[in-house]
Amino acid sequence: MPNRAPLRFNALLFLLVNLLTANVLADTVHDSAQPLPALQVDLSDVSVSGLSSGAFMTVQLYVANSGIMTGAAVIAGGPYLCARSWELQANITTATTSCMNPLTAAVGPNTPALLQLTETLAANGSIDPISNLRNDHLYLFSGEADQVVTRLVMDQTYQYFLGLGLPAESIDYVTNVDAGHAFITNNGNENACDITQSPFINDCDLDQATQLLKQLYPDLKPAKKDKHKLSGDIVTFDQAEFIDSDYTSMSEDAFVYIPAQCYQGGCRLHVAIHGCLQGYKVIDDAYYTQTGYNPVADANNIVVLYPQVQPSSKEPFNPQGCWDFWGYSQPDSAEPDYYSKQAPQLKALRAMIDRLGQAVD
C-alpha cells in the first residue's frame, strides 16, 4: 500500500491549492434575495446530508437537534465533536489530521471520548437527548479513492453512531465505490469518479442524492423521467437575516428548492450542506442544481434547503469556505462552541429550519 502519512499534514494545503485554481468568489449575479418563506414543513420529519466539512456540519446539526431529525447522510465526514478527540491537541490540528487522514486508527478520532462528551452535552441540555436518534436511518459514504477524509475516519463515524445506540440495520455504510473526495452523480458531465478536484462533484454512474434520500425515507418515489421539467422553484433568500455573529463566514444569500405543491404546507424538509470550496461564491450554482436532490425532492414533496458558507481571509480565517467543525466562528474564545445548539452556525441553521416550519401565510 502507498504511504499516505504526509497527506494527514497537508489536507488544508490541498484544499488551498484547489481554492487558488478554482473560479473563486465568482461574480455571478443571482436573482434578488427575498425573505425565506414560511412553508409549514413537518418539523418532526427533517433530515440532513453533507459532504466533507458539510458532512461534519451534518453530524453537528443532526446530533444537536435530534428532536426534529429522522435521519442523516454523511459523505466523507467524521464523528460528532471530532476536533475535540485529543485533549492536549489544538482543535485545528486535530481537525486537519485525526479527523481527515490519520496515519493509523490509534491517532484517528477518539470515539470513546467523543461518546462520553456527547452524553455530557445531552445531560446538561446543550444538545437534544441522544435517545431521539435510536429510531433514525443513516447513510454513510466513503469513496475508495478519497484521500482527504479517509476510510479510517469514516469507520469511526460508523462506530460512533453504533455507540449512540443506532442499530446496524438502520445504517447503510457504502464503501465500494472508487470515488474521490466528492459528491457522486450519474450526470455524465462531471469529473471522473476517482478524481478529487473542483467542483468536487463526480460522475460515478450513481445517483447519490436518490440513494441517500431512499435510505432516509424508505417510501421514496423515483424522480420523474425528465429531470429538467420540475414543478418548483429554486429561491434565492436572505440568509443574513438568520446570522447574529460577525464570524460565521456564512454568505448573505442562500437557496431553497420548493416543489410547487409545498407552497401549501405539509412537506418534509431536507437540508443539503455543501463542502469546502463548494459554496456559490466558488462554484456558482453547481451544488444546488447539479447534485440531483431537486428532481427526487420534486417527486416526493421534499423542500431542500441549501445553506451557504464562503471563503474568508480575515476573521474568521476560513480561506477554503468550510463549515466550522473546529471553532473558527468564535476566534476570541479559548474553548469555542461550534457544536451545541447555541453555536453560531448551528443556531443560524436551526432558525432557517424553524422559519420553514412556520404556518403558511
Number of C-alpha atoms within 10 A of each C-alpha: 3 4 7 11 13 12 20 22 17 16 18 18 13 14 21 17 12 18 22 11 11 16 16 21 16 13 11 12 7 12 9 10 15 12 14 20 19 19 24 22 28 17 20 14 16 25 28 27 29 23 26 26 24 28 28 32 30 31 26 24 27 26 26 28 22 23 19 18 23 22 28 30 30 28 31 31 33 35 28 28 26 27 26 24 25 18 10 8 12 13 21 15 16 24 25 22 25 28 32 30 28 26 18 11 15 10 16 23 32 21 22 14 15 21 19 11 16 20 15 13 18 18 13 10 13 17 24 21 19 19 13 15 23 17 12 18 26 27 22 23 25 28 25 17 18 19 19 26 29 22 24 22 25 26 20 22 24 23 17 21 21 15 14 15 13 20 15 14 9 17 21 18 19 13 15 10 17 14 23 27 28 27 28 28 23 16 17 11 10 17 21 17 25 19 18 22 21 22 23 25 26 28 21 22 14 15 17 19 21 23 15 24 26 17 20 26 18 10 10 17 15 14 18 13 8 8 12 9 10 18 13 18 14 16 20 19 20 17 22 15 14 19 21 12 14 12 19 25 27 27 19 16 21 22 22 23 24 26 23 14 17 20 18 14 19 18 23 22 27 27 22 27 27 29 30 26 29 30 31 26 21 25 19 20 15 15 22 25 13 14 21 21 24 29 27 21 27 27 17 19 20 26 28 24 24 19 24 24 30 24 25 17 11 10 15 18 15 21 19 26 29 27 30 25 27 23 24 23 26 21 13 11 10 8 10 15 20 23 27 22 22 15 21 24 28 25 19 23 20 17 15 20 21 15 18 23 22 16 14 15 10
